[in-house]
Amino acid sequence: MLPFRSEIRNSPTQPTIKIFLSDESLDARIKKHLEHFNEIEEIEIRESIGQNRVKENITVFLKDDADINKMKQSIDSSLWWYFEEDLVD
C-alpha cells in the first residue's frame, strides 16, 4: 500500500489539495512537514467524508497566486522524499 495519495479539489471558494495518508498517526507530522512551503496559506486536518476513504485527511489551502498543479507536484515530491527518508531511518 502506498504511504499517501493526493488529489486536487476544486471547491467553489478555493481550490485545495487533499492528502490521504495510509497511517493517520502521521497526520500532525506531515502537516508540520508541509508548513515550509511559502505558497501554502493554511493546512488543516479534517474528517474525511466518503466511501473507501481514511477517517482523516490533510487539506492544504493555497495562496491566491499559487499554481495548484505545480504545488501538487511539489507536495507529492516532498512527501515521497519524506517517506523514503523515514523508511531508511
Backbone torsions as a table, in degrees:
resi	resn	phi	psi	omega
1	MET	NA	140.3	179.3
2	LEU	-71.7	149.2	-178.3
3	PRO	-71.3	-21.5	-179.7
4	PHE	-161.3	165.6	166.1
5	ARG	-144.2	151.5	-178.7
6	SER	-130.5	152.1	-178.8
7	GLU	-142.2	144.1	171.8
8	ILE	-87.4	131.9	176.4
9	ARG	-118.3	124.0	179.0
10	ASN	-96.6	87.1	177.8
11	SER	-82.4	159.1	-179.6
12	PRO	-63.4	-30.5	-176.6
13	THR	-89.3	-41.8	-176.3
14	GLN	-162.2	127.9	175.7
15	PRO	-62.9	142.2	-179.3
16	THR	-133.0	165.1	171.2
17	ILE	-116.3	125.3	177.7
18	LYS	-104.5	135.1	179.5
19	ILE	-119.1	125.5	179.5
20	PHE	-111.9	118.2	-179.6
21	LEU	-96.0	143.3	175.9
22	SER	-73.0	-24.0	176.6
23	ASP	-117.1	96.8	-175.6
24	GLU	-64.3	-17.3	178.8
25	SER	-66.8	-14.0	179.7
26	LEU	-92.1	-1.5	-175.8
27	ASP	-50.5	-50.4	-176.9
28	ALA	-66.3	-38.7	179.5
29	ARG	-66.5	-41.2	179.5
30	ILE	-69.4	-38.6	176.7
31	LYS	-57.0	-47.4	179.2
32	LYS	-63.5	-40.2	179.1
33	HIS	-59.6	-37.2	-176.4
34	LEU	-80.3	-12.4	-175.9
35	GLU	-66.3	-11.5	-179.8
36	HIS	-77.3	-11.9	179.4
37	PHE	-76.4	122.6	179.7
38	ASN	-68.4	-25.0	-176.4
39	GLU	-78.3	-9.3	-178.6
40	ILE	-88.7	128.5	178.2
41	GLU	-87.2	-42.9	-176.7
42	GLU	-155.9	151.5	176.3
43	ILE	-131.1	130.0	178.9
44	GLU	-128.4	147.1	169.9
45	ILE	-98.0	120.3	-174.2
46	ARG	-124.8	157.2	173.8
47	GLU	-73.1	134.8	179.0
48	SER	-86.8	142.7	176.9
49	ILE	-123.7	127.0	179.0
50	GLY	141.4	169.4	-179.8
51	GLN	-83.1	153.0	176.4
52	ASN	53.2	37.9	-179.8
53	ARG	-119.8	158.8	171.4
54	VAL	-73.8	167.1	-176.4
55	LYS	-69.9	-29.5	-177.1
56	GLU	-129.8	158.2	172.4
57	ASN	-141.0	161.7	174.7
58	ILE	-102.0	120.7	-179.7
59	THR	-104.9	124.6	-177.1
60	VAL	-108.4	121.1	176.5
61	PHE	-102.1	127.9	-177.2
62	LEU	-97.9	157.5	173.6
63	LYS	-68.0	157.0	-174.3
64	ASP	-56.8	-35.3	-175.8
65	ASP	-90.0	4.1	-178.0
66	ALA	-81.8	142.5	175.9
67	ASP	-86.2	114.3	-172.9
68	ILE	-65.0	-36.0	-179.7
69	ASN	-68.1	-43.2	177.2
70	LYS	-65.4	-38.7	179.6
71	MET	-66.6	-39.3	177.5
72	LYS	-60.9	-42.8	177.9
73	GLN	-62.8	-42.5	-179.7
74	SER	-65.7	-43.1	179.3
75	ILE	-64.9	-45.6	178.7
76	ASP	-59.1	-45.1	178.8
77	SER	-61.2	-44.0	-179.7
78	SER	-63.9	-39.5	179.6
79	LEU	-70.4	-38.1	176.3
80	TRP	-61.8	-42.9	176.8
81	TRP	-60.6	-44.9	-179.1
82	TYR	-58.4	-48.2	-178.1
83	PHE	-71.2	-32.3	174.4
84	GLU	-63.9	-45.7	178.7
85	GLU	-63.2	-39.9	-178.6
86	ASP	-66.4	-37.8	-179.7
87	LEU	-71.1	-29.6	-179.8
88	VAL	-73.3	-38.4	-177.1
89	ASP	-65.9	NA	NA
